[in-house]
C-alpha cells in the first residue's frame, strides 16, 4: 500500500487527518491517527505502518507489506524539487530548514548552501518526529552516526558517501554492480535519483526507532547501470 492508500484506510475508519487528508505526506496528524488505531487494536504503538499494523489495515495483502518507509515516501513525493537559479531561493527548500528550527532554521537562508543533508533531515524529521537527528544535519558525513548501521542495502536506508572536500547523503534505492542508486537532494541541483560509486560509500544507516529491515522490510532489487556515475553532488 502507498501512503495515500493507508491514509484513505484511516479516513474510512473515522480518523481525523486534517484538511490535507490523503495528501501522501506522513506528518504529525497521520502519525497521531496511526497511533490511535494501533492503540485500539492492542498493537505496539509506533505511529508507523509496521507489518503487524498492516495485517489489520490490509488483511488481504501479503504478510510482509510492500509499503515503503514513510520517510522514503516523503522523499519520493519531493522528486523534481529544484533550486531557484540566481540570487533567489526555492521556498520549499528553505522551508525545510524553518520547519527543523533551531540553529539550522536561523543559519540556512538560501539554497546556494549545499542541501543534501537538509533534504534527508526534512524527510526523516517530518515523518519520524521522535527520531534523533545528527547535531549538524547539514553535514553529509554527520549522518554516518545516525540511527543504527546496516550491513546490506534496503530501500529507504540512509546512504552516506565521501567526496573530495566533504560528503554526500541520500536514500538507498537499489544498486548495480558498481554503484548505489540514491534518491537525494542537491543532485544536479534537484531532488533526483543518481548513481554513486560504491567505492565512495561510508555506510548505510537505519532509524533507531523503526523496525530493522531484517525483520520485515524487503531488500531492494538489483538495478540497471543505464546512467553515468555522479561525480560531484555539491
C-alpha positions in Angstrom: 0.0 0.0 0.0 1.1 3.6 -0.7 1.0 6.3 2.0 -2.1 7.7 0.3 -3.9 4.3 0.5 -3.0 4.0 4.2 -4.4 7.5 4.8 -7.6 6.6 3.0 -8.0 3.5 5.2 -7.6 5.6 8.3 -10.1 8.2 7.0 -12.6 5.5 6.2 -12.2 4.2 9.8 -13.1 7.7 11.0 -9.7 9.1 12.0 -9.1 12.8 11.5 -6.2 13.7 9.2 -6.9 17.4 9.0 -7.7 19.4 5.8 -4.9 17.8 3.8 -6.4 14.3 4.3 -4.8 11.8 1.8 -2.0 14.1 0.5 0.6 11.3 0.7 2.7 13.2 3.3 3.2 11.2 6.5 3.0 14.1 9.0 2.0 14.5 12.6 -1.7 14.0 12.1 -1.1 10.8 10.2 1.2 9.6 13.0 -1.4 10.5 15.6 -4.2 8.7 13.7 -2.0 5.6 13.3 -1.1 5.6 17.0 -4.8 5.8 17.9 -5.6 2.9 15.5 -2.8 0.8 17.0 -4.0 1.5 20.5 -7.5 0.4 19.6 -6.2 -2.9 18.3 -3.8 -3.5 21.1 -0.8 -3.3 18.8 2.7 -1.8 19.5 2.1 2.0 19.3 4.7 3.4 16.9 2.7 5.6 14.6 4.3 3.7 11.7 2.7 1.2 9.2 4.5 -1.8 10.7 3.8 -5.3 9.3 1.6 -6.2 12.3 -0.4 -3.0 11.8 -0.7 -3.6 8.1 -2.1 -7.0 8.7 -5.1 -5.2 10.3 -5.3 -2.4 7.8 -4.8 -4.6 4.7 -5.8 -8.1 5.7 -6.0 -9.2 2.0 -2.4 -8.1 1.4 0.8 -10.1 1.8 2.2 -10.9 5.2 5.1 -8.5 4.6 3.6 -5.3 3.4 5.1 -3.7 0.3 4.6 -0.2 1.9 7.8 1.8 1.6 9.2 3.5 4.7 7.3 6.7 5.4 10.4 8.9 5.2 11.2 7.4 1.8 7.7 8.0 0.6 8.2 11.7 1.5 11.4 11.7 -0.5 9.7 10.2 -3.5 6.9 12.8 -3.2 9.5 15.6 -3.4 11.2 14.3 -6.6 11.7 17.2 -9.0 12.1 19.9 -6.4 14.9 22.1 -7.7 17.0 25.1 -6.7 15.9 28.5 -7.9 18.5 29.9 -10.3 20.2 33.2 -9.4 20.0 35.0 -6.1 16.5 33.8 -5.2 15.9 30.5 -3.4 13.2 27.9 -3.6 10.9 28.5 -0.6 10.2 24.7 -0.5 13.9 24.1 0.3 14.4 26.9 2.8 11.1 25.9 4.3 12.6 22.6 5.3 15.1 24.5 7.4 12.5 26.6 9.0 10.5 23.5 10.0 13.6 21.9 11.5 14.1 25.1 13.6 17.0 25.7 16.0 20.3 26.8 14.6 19.5 25.2 11.2 16.4 27.4 10.8 18.5 30.5 11.7 21.5 29.6 9.6 20.0 28.2 6.4 18.8 31.1 4.3 19.5 30.2 0.7 19.6 27.1 -1.5 23.1 28.0 -2.6 24.2 26.3 0.6 24.6 22.5 0.0 21.3 20.9 1.0 21.6 17.1 0.6 21.7 16.8 4.4 18.8 19.2 4.8 16.7 17.1 2.4 17.4 13.9 4.4 16.7 15.7 7.7 13.4 17.0 6.4 12.2 13.6 5.2 13.1 11.9 8.5 12.2 14.8 10.8 8.8 15.3 9.2 7.8 11.7 9.3 9.7 10.4 12.4 9.5 13.3 14.9 10.8 11.2 17.8 13.9 10.0 15.9 17.1 11.8 16.9 18.8 13.6 14.0 22.5 14.4 13.8 23.6 17.5 15.7 24.6 19.1 12.4 22.2 17.6 9.8 23.6 19.9 7.1 26.9 17.9 7.2 26.6 14.8 5.0 29.2 12.9 6.9 27.5 13.6 10.2 24.8 11.1 9.0 27.4 8.4 9.4 26.5 8.1 13.0 22.7 8.4 12.5 20.5 5.6 13.9 21.9 2.1 13.6 24.2 0.6 10.9 23.1 -1.8 8.2 25.2 -4.5 6.6 23.3 -4.5 3.3 21.2 -2.2 1.3 17.4 -1.7 1.8 15.0 0.7 0.3 15.0 3.9 2.3 18.3 3.4 4.1 20.4 6.5 4.7 23.4 6.2 2.4 26.4 8.2 3.3 29.3 8.9 0.8 32.6 10.6 0.8 33.9 13.0 -1.9 36.8 15.4 -2.2 36.2 18.2 0.3 33.2 16.7 2.0 30.5 14.1 1.6 27.0 13.3 0.3 23.9 11.7 1.8 20.6 10.4 0.4 18.3 7.4 0.4 19.1 4.0 -0.9 17.0 3.0 -3.9 18.9 0.0 -5.2 22.2 -0.9 -6.7 24.1 -2.3 -9.7 27.5 -3.9 -9.9 29.4 -0.7 -9.4 27.1 1.9 -8.0 24.4 2.6 -5.5 21.3 4.4 -6.8 20.5 7.3 -4.5 17.3 9.4 -4.1 18.7 12.6 -2.8 18.7 16.4 -2.8 21.3 18.7 -4.3 21.9 16.1 -7.1 22.2 18.2 -10.2 20.7 21.0 -8.1 17.5 19.0 -7.6 15.8 16.0 -5.9 16.7 13.2 -8.3 17.9 9.7 -8.4 21.7 9.4 -9.1 24.2 6.6 -9.4 27.1 7.0 -6.8 30.1 4.7 -7.0 30.2 2.0 -4.3 33.8 2.9 -3.6 32.6 6.2 -2.1 30.3 4.6 0.4 30.9 5.4 4.0 28.0 3.4 5.4 24.3 2.6 5.4 22.1 3.7 8.3 18.6 3.0 9.6 16.4 4.9 12.1 16.9 3.5 15.6 13.2 3.8 16.4 11.9 1.9 13.4 11.7 -1.9 12.9 15.0 -3.1 11.5 14.9 -4.2 7.8 15.9 -7.8 8.6 12.6 -8.1 10.5 10.2 -7.1 7.8 11.5 -4.8 5.0 12.4 -6.3 1.7 15.8 -5.5 0.2 16.0 -3.5 -3.0 16.4 -5.3 -6.3 19.5 -5.0 -8.5 19.0 -2.2 -10.9 20.4 -1.4 -14.4 23.5 0.7 -14.8 22.0 2.9 -17.5 23.1 6.4 -16.4 26.5 8.0 -15.8 28.1 8.0 -12.3 27.6 11.1 -10.2 30.9 12.9 -9.8 30.1 15.9 -7.6 26.8 16.5 -5.7 27.7 19.9 -4.3 
